Amino acid sequence: MKKINVVILALSILFFAASCSKDDPTPEVDQEEVGTAKLIFTEVEREAHGDHAHYNDIQNPEVVTVTFSGADMLPPVGEHLHLEVGKSYRLQLVATDFAGRETQQTFVARADIHQAFILGAPANSLSYEYGDIDANGQALNVGVTGYLTVNALANTFTMNYVLRHLNAGVKGRITAADWNNASYNQFTGENDLDLKVSVHLVAEGDHDH
């Protein structure tokens, strides 16, 4: 009889625990859920050092911003950006969740499964360097922060900023040179962001069209 009572008690505890878990109203929060996204192009000074460059802040920089929103993450109707030949820009992603809280650092914190690609520009018209760093100051290739240099004039094209959520182990196959790899789908995973905006690469001061 004593053994039977112990079994009944154990079953009661299991049933109570299961009931409590079902009644728990706290859902799991998706830290990568994005409500809006913004790309900010801030003019910087590019200082060449052999095979690499330093990028320095300047006074009164040109700043170009575009915001994407809605279910399809679209820019404002008719949005058209001008970037100037010979200039370098710090390109930053700012993302918010549906409560308006910034979430872009989540992608940096999970650098092993995230990578941005910048697509659509004519060949050799742009160059790009990843500029992310972790809490210890170590360089990362993610693309939440990077440096875009305009090398040549180009007629209007659709710039496509893709932030890829990679499957485990895929990141090791990607190099910094893949920043504009049109075959990025070979790096298996899903897109956290797929942002498109019209861009025109113009001569300095030519913003008339």
N, C-alpha and C positions, 0 to 999 in steps of 0.2 A: 504493500500500500504506500509506503514511504517513497519508493521509486516512482510510482505512478504520479504522486503529488509533485515530485520534482520535474517530471516530464511536462505536466500540465502548466507548472509555473514557467518553464522555459518557453513553451509555446505561446503563453500569454505575453511574455516580454517581447518576443519576436513580432507578434501581431501588433502590439502597441507601438513598436519602433517603426514598423511599416506604415501604420496609420499616420504617425507624426510626420514621416517623410513626405507622404502624399499631401498633407495639409500645409506643408511649408510653402509660403507664397513667394519666396525669394527666387526669382529666375536667374539663370546664369547670364552675366552681362558680356556681350561681345565687345571687347576692347578695340576692335578694328572697324566697328560700325561707323560709317561716314555719312554725315548729313549734308555738309557743304565742303567744298575744297577751293583753295585759292592758290594760284601761281603768282609769285612776286619776282619780278626781274629788277634788280637794283644794280645800277652801274657801279663798277669797281675798276681799280687800276690793276692791270696785269703786269707783273714784274718777272721777266723770264730769267731762269737760272739753269742753263744747260738743258737737261732733259725734263725739267719740271718748271713750274711757275708758282709764284706767290701772288695772292690777290689781296689788295689793300683797299680799305674804305677811302672814299674821297668826299670832299665837301660838296654839298648841293648836288647829289647824284640824280641822274634821271631814274625814275622809278615807274615801271609799267606793271599794272596789276590786272588780273582777270579772275573773276569768281564763277564757280560752277555750282549749280544747285538743281533741285528737283530730282525726280526718280531717275532721269536719264543723265544727270550731272552735266547739264548743258550750260554754255556761257550765255550772256545776254544776247538777244537777237541782233545780228549785224556786227558783233564784236570783231575788231580787226586790229591787231597789234603791229606796231612798227619797231623794229630793232635795227640799230645802226651799225654799218660795216666799220670794223676796226675797234669796236667797243667790246668789252667783256661785262657780263652781268652775273651777279650772284642769283641763282635761280632757287627759290625756296618754295616748298610746299607747306601750306597751312591747312590742316584738315580739322573739322569739328564733328562731334557726334550730334545726335538729334536733340541733345540738351544744350548745345552750344559750347561744349567743352572741347578745348584743343586736344587732338589725339595723335598728331603726326609723330610724336616721340615714341609712340608704341611701335612704329615700324622700325625706328632706329634701334630700340631696345631688343627687337627680334630680327637683327640684321642677318642672321643665318638663314632666314626664309623670305627675305624681301629684297627686291631689286627693281629700280626704275629704268625705263628705256625711253629715249626721246627720238621719235620717228617722224618721217614725212619730209624732212628738209632735203633739197637737192644735194647731191654728192659734194662733199668738201666745202659746203657753204658755212657749216657750223663745226665747232669742236667743243668738247665737253670734258670736264673732270669732276669726279665725285668729290664732295667736300664734307661728308659726314664724319663726326668723331664720336667716340663713346665717352663714358664718364671718366675714363682714365686717359683721355686725350689721344687714343689710338685711332688711326684712320680707318674708315669703313666705306664700303661701296654699297650704298643704299639708294641715294638720289633724293632724299628729303631736302638736302642741301647740296648744291653743286655749282659749277662755274661754266657758263656758256659764253663762247667767244664767236663773234660774227666775222667770218672770213671773206665773204663775197656777196655781191648783190644777188638778189633772187626775187623773182615774181612771187605773188601771193601763193602760199601753199598751206595745207592743214597740218599744223604741228600736233602730234599725238603723244601725250605724256601718259605712259602706262606704268603703273606700280603693280608689280607681279608678286603674288603670294605663292612661293615655290613649294613644291613637295620636298620632303626631307631628303637631304643629300645632294640636291640639285645645285645649290649655290656654288659648290666647289668647282663646277664646270664653267662658271661664268667669270670672265675677266673684265677689267675696266674698259678694254677696247670694245666690248659688246654693248656699249651704251646706246648705240643706234642700230643694233642688229635687227633687221626687219624680220628675221626668222626667230624672234624671241619665243615663239610658241614651242620651239624645241626644248625650252627649259620648262618642264612640265609643272603645272600648277594652275591657279586661277588668278584673274585680275582683281585686285582690291580697288583700283581706280583705272579708268580709261577716259582720259580727258582730251578733248579736241578743240582747237581754236585756230582761227585764220591768222597767219603771220606773213609780214612782208619785210624783207631785208633791204634796207634803203641806205643811200649815202647820208652822211652826217647832215642833219638839219632838214632833210627831205621827208616831211610828214604830210605832204599835201594830197596823197592818194593812197 
